[in-house]
Amino acid sequence: MSDTRDQEPDPGRAATSGAGAGSAPPETGGVGKVPPEAIKAIPVRHYGRWISAAIVLFLLALVVQAFRTADIAWEVVGDYLDAETIIDGALNTLWITLLAMLLGVVLGVVLAVMRLSANPVLSSVSYAYIWFFRGTPVLVQLFLWFNLALVFPTLDLGFWEEDMNEVMTPFVAALLGLGLNEAAYMAEISRAGILSVDRGQTEAAHALGMSGPRTMRRIVLPQAMRVIVPPTGNEFINMLKTSSLAYAIQYQELFLAGRNISSRTLAVMEMLIVVSVWYLLLTTVFSIGQYYLERYFARGSDHRLPPTPLQRIRAQLTSFRVRSKVRGGSGEVTV
C-alpha cells in the first residue's frame, strides 16, 4: 500500500480542478510552470543615520563659522607657512625625530634581548633601565641632560677632556633625552614581538646548528617585525610631536621657531595655526609611509591584505568602464 503523501501532484488534475472551480488556467505558453514574480526588495530606512549625520554637519558648520568670524589674521598664516624660520624649524624637528627614533629602536632591541636573557645580570639591568625611563617624564629627562654640567663640570674620558657645557648642547641633550626615553618603550614593543614568534622556530634553528645571535638575527627578528612595526610607527609619530618639548632647552625645533616669531609679531594664534599645519603635514606623510611599511612586513601572514586606496580607486574606475561598455552594447546611452 503506497503512501499518497509521497506522490507528486498531477498537473493535469490540478488544472482541471482549478478550471472546474471557475478559475481560468494561467498562460504557460506550453513550456511548463509559470515563472515566479521578481522579488521587490524594499530597503530598510535608517532614520538614525540621517539624524546623526545632520547633527554632525550642523556642529561642523558651527565650528567653521566660529573660525571664520574669529579675530584671526589668516593672511598672516599664509605668509608664514613657508617662512624660512618655520621651514628650518620643521627640518630640525624631522632631524631630531629620526635620530632619536633610530637610537631608541636600536637600543630598544638590545634591551629586549637582554630582558629575555637567561643571564640574571643582563635581565636585571634591562628591567632597571625600563623602570627608570618609563617612570620619569620626558621633560624632566631633557632638563637632567641639559643641566648635567652642574654635576659633572667636565667630561673626562681619560684620553679626552672637555667642558660639559660645550658637549651637552641643546641638540645633544634633546637627542639623549628623547632617544633614551624611547628606548624603554621600544624595548617592551620588541619584547612583545619576539615573544610572538613560536618557540619551535628557535628550536628548529638550533637543531640546524645556528647560534643564538644568528637565530635571533635571521629567524626570530624578521618574523617579529610584523608585530613590532605597527606600534613602532605610532611611536615615531608620537616622537614627532613629543620633540616639541625640546623647546624648553632652547633647541630650535618647529614649536620654538613659531614661538619666537609670535613673540616678535604678537601673532600668537596665527603662529600656533602655522605650527599645527606643519605638524599635521609631517604626521600625514609618515602615516602613509607607516601604512605601506606594515603591508610589506605583513606579506607572510595568513590573512588576506585589504586593497590599498590606489587599488580601490583603480577597481572603481575599472568597474565604471565595464558598466559603460555593457550599457553601450545594450543600446543605452553611456556617460
C-alpha atoms as one frame of an Amber mdcrd trajectory, in Angstrom:
protein
   0.000   0.000   0.000   1.637   3.187  -1.157   1.651   6.425   0.728  -0.220
   9.093  -1.196   1.758  11.855   0.545   4.932  10.822  -1.332   3.287  11.110
  -4.722   3.749  14.291  -6.730   0.558  16.195  -7.640  -0.777  15.678 -11.137
  -0.509  18.974 -13.054  -3.405  17.995 -15.306  -5.659  17.142 -12.393  -4.794
  20.364 -10.635  -5.514  22.399 -13.750  -8.832  20.571 -14.245  -9.905  21.095
 -10.708  -8.931  24.717 -10.926 -10.933  25.153 -14.110 -13.941  23.472 -12.559
 -13.839  25.954  -9.747 -14.394  28.780 -12.189 -10.792  29.962 -12.412  -9.080
  30.386 -15.748  -5.862  28.377 -16.243  -2.679  30.501 -16.296  -0.942  31.240
 -19.535   2.034  28.905 -19.527   2.938  29.231 -23.161   3.269  25.462 -23.386
   6.674  25.485 -21.755   5.858  24.334 -18.232   5.364  26.127 -14.936   4.698
  29.845 -14.576   7.909  31.732 -13.643   7.801  33.357 -10.200   7.391  37.083
  -9.921  10.501  39.180  -9.286  11.091  39.981  -5.620  10.683  43.662  -4.900
  13.222  44.478  -2.203  12.302  47.449  -0.042  15.364  48.895   1.693  15.210
  49.476   5.427  15.037  53.148   6.300  17.784  54.200   8.700  16.428  57.398
  10.153  19.041  57.423  12.909  21.869  57.708  10.375  20.321  60.761   8.753
  19.650  62.407  12.088  23.176  61.774  13.389  24.703  62.955  10.092  22.646
  66.156  10.242  23.766  66.808  13.820  27.435  66.271  12.942  27.206  68.539
   9.900  25.470  71.200  11.969  28.183  71.128  14.633  30.875  71.195  11.953
  29.221  74.224  10.376  29.216  75.969  13.756  32.952  75.330  14.170  33.705
  76.612  10.657  31.561  79.697  11.255  33.309  80.347  14.577  36.755  80.267
  12.971  35.543  82.339  10.016  34.320  85.139  12.244  37.161  84.864  14.783
  39.782  87.559  15.137  42.436  85.623  13.210  44.565  87.188  10.503  44.504
  84.345   8.007  46.724  86.263   5.625  49.453  86.131   8.282  49.030  82.366
   8.469  49.525  82.112   4.715  52.562  84.396   4.789  54.416  82.406   7.457
  53.619  78.885   6.250  56.686  78.954   4.001  58.825  81.288   6.105  62.486
  80.327   6.269  62.475  80.181  10.077  59.494  77.841  10.101  60.987  75.577
   7.433  64.296  75.399   9.329  62.389  74.532  12.491  60.473  71.777  10.672
  63.731  70.332   9.318  65.282  70.387  12.798  62.185  68.652  14.170  62.419
  65.986  11.493  66.153  65.540  12.049  65.941  65.140  15.828  62.967  62.783
  15.425  64.804  60.500  13.009  67.974  60.336  15.111  66.155  59.885  18.422
  63.936  57.173  16.937  66.946  55.390  15.461  68.672  55.466  18.842  65.509
  54.259  20.543  64.916  51.365  18.130  68.480  50.049  18.211  68.844  50.351
  21.965  65.319  49.040  22.491  66.031  45.811  20.605  69.210  45.308  22.627
  67.308  45.890  25.872  64.572  43.465  24.797  67.134  40.726  24.114  68.779
  41.456  27.472  65.391  41.294  29.205  64.741  37.841  27.732  68.258  36.618
  28.506  68.847  33.823  30.987  71.672  35.904  32.474  70.217  37.497  35.637
  72.593  40.488  35.453  71.580  41.427  31.898  67.918  40.883  32.677  68.076
  42.999  35.844  69.938  45.856  34.157  67.388  45.923  31.330  64.481  45.892
  33.766  66.016  48.733  35.820  66.582  50.831  32.689  62.996  50.380  31.530
  61.698  51.070  35.036  63.591  54.366  35.338  62.979  55.867  31.912  59.312
  54.875  31.770  58.750  56.185  35.267  60.081  59.724  34.758  58.597  62.383
  32.429  60.362  63.227  29.195  60.575  66.905  30.127  62.384  66.050  33.348
  64.857  63.875  31.453  65.535  66.674  28.986  66.387  69.058  31.841  68.540
  66.416  33.531  70.706  66.042  30.451  70.798  69.770  29.711  71.921  70.601
  33.260  74.391  67.734  33.539  77.225  70.268  33.854  76.001  71.065  37.371
  77.026  67.556  38.431  79.886  66.860  36.002  81.614  70.154  35.103  83.944
  68.387  32.701  83.696  65.262  30.603  86.857  63.299  31.288  87.328  60.071
  29.311  90.996  59.694  30.167  92.227  60.362  26.647  89.891  63.317  26.046
  88.634  66.053  28.344  86.104  68.751  27.502  83.877  71.245  29.274  80.447
  69.668  29.766  78.696  72.864  28.664  80.435  72.544  25.308  79.496  68.884
  24.963  75.904  68.966  26.215  74.453  71.315  23.627  70.668  71.629  23.239
  70.841  69.210  20.292  72.751  66.539  22.234  70.530  66.955  25.291  67.405
  66.627  23.142  68.818  63.572  21.359  69.699  61.787  24.602  66.518  62.781
  26.391  64.185  61.715  23.588  66.178  58.719  22.325  66.911  57.074  25.679
  63.325  57.537  26.797  62.056  55.999  23.560  64.388  53.025  24.011  62.480
  51.998  27.141  59.195  51.821  25.221  60.766  50.166  22.190  62.247  47.522
  24.479  58.761  46.441  25.546  57.460  46.566  21.975  60.393  44.488  20.739
  59.999  42.019  23.589  56.339  41.520  22.682  57.304  40.942  19.048  59.988
  38.405  19.945  57.619  36.509  22.230  55.028  36.362  19.441  57.313  34.098
  17.385  56.691  30.416  18.003  59.296  28.755  20.191  59.608  25.959  17.664
  61.274  28.361  15.217  64.161  28.873  17.620  64.409  25.159  18.413  64.490
  24.292  14.709  67.236  26.841  14.084  69.304  25.449  16.945  68.784  21.938
  15.589  70.304  23.119  12.300  73.378  24.317  14.174  72.653  28.051  14.172
  73.985  30.040  17.096  71.777  32.077  19.420  72.673  35.530  18.000  72.315
  34.295  14.422  68.965  32.695  15.201  67.752  35.956  16.676  69.020  37.967
  13.707  67.996  35.637  10.863  64.943  33.772  12.180  63.226  35.496  15.112
  63.508  39.220  14.383  62.326  39.043  10.731  59.149  37.258  11.886  58.713
  39.559  14.876  58.776  42.634  12.649  55.137  42.037  11.699  54.231  42.686
  15.338  56.880  45.341  16.006  56.290  47.636  13.016  52.708  48.889  13.720
  53.387  50.185  17.268  56.792  51.448  16.147  55.104  53.594  13.508  52.834
  55.004  16.184  55.840  55.681  18.385  57.551  57.529  15.536  54.547  59.800
  15.019  54.359  60.327  18.763  58.076  61.163  18.806  57.494  63.713  16.058
  55.084  65.564  18.340  56.969  64.938  21.586  60.035  66.610  20.096  58.237
  69.920  20.676  59.218  69.574  24.351  62.797  70.299  23.293  61.869  73.983
  23.051  62.295  74.093  26.851  66.044  73.539  26.480  66.253  76.030  23.575
  66.597  73.525  20.755  65.498  75.298  17.575  62.678  72.987  16.555  59.346
  73.842  14.940  57.436  74.958  18.011  60.238  77.203  19.256  60.537  78.752
  15.781  56.849  79.636  15.810  57.046  80.924  19.352  59.981  83.202  18.522
  58.057  84.700  15.605  54.906  85.185  17.694  56.859  86.944  20.440  58.182
  89.361  17.842  54.997  89.927  15.827  52.406  89.261  18.581  50.595  86.914
  16.156  50.256  84.179  18.771  47.230  82.307  17.459  48.323  82.672  13.844
  51.710  81.082  14.545  50.109  78.281  16.533  47.979  77.519  13.481  51.067
  77.582  11.264  52.879  75.138  13.559  49.814  72.890  13.713  49.578  72.791
   9.910  53.206  71.724   9.651  52.799  69.026  12.283  49.695  67.718  10.504
  51.584  67.660   7.210  54.515  65.727   8.667  52.351  63.223  10.530  50.215
  62.638   7.423  53.244  61.868   5.261  54.699  59.437   7.781  51.309  57.833
   8.420  51.137  56.945   4.726  54.659  55.516   4.924  53.694  53.512   8.012
  50.677  52.054   6.167  52.767  50.674   3.308  55.541  49.520   5.639  53.016
  47.484   7.624  51.754  45.902   4.402  55.317  44.989   3.432  56.008  43.111
   6.668  52.534  41.534   6.697  53.118  39.673   3.427  53.881  36.408   5.199
  50.744  36.447   7.354  47.866  34.049   6.758  45.211  36.725   6.301  44.427
  38.495   3.066  45.621  42.063   2.890  42.937  44.677   2.188  43.341  46.693
  -1.017  45.244  49.944  -0.842  43.447  53.243  -1.556  45.036  53.348  -5.029
  43.849  49.792  -5.725  40.328  50.732  -4.653  40.283  53.753  -6.959  41.617
  51.629  -9.821  38.951  48.980  -9.166  36.216  51.617  -9.146  37.425  53.061
 -12.450  37.626  49.585 -13.989  34.096  48.677 -12.900  32.804  52.007 -14.212
  34.345  51.312 -17.618  32.849  47.805 -17.689  29.397  49.141 -16.842  29.745
  51.781 -19.546  30.634  49.137 -22.157  27.696  46.958 -21.123  25.300  49.877
 -21.385  26.743  50.804 -24.741  26.302  47.254 -26.056  22.650  47.153 -24.953
  21.852  50.372 -26.744  21.790  52.595 -23.672  23.473  55.958 -23.610  26.890
  55.959 -21.933  28.314  58.798 -19.946
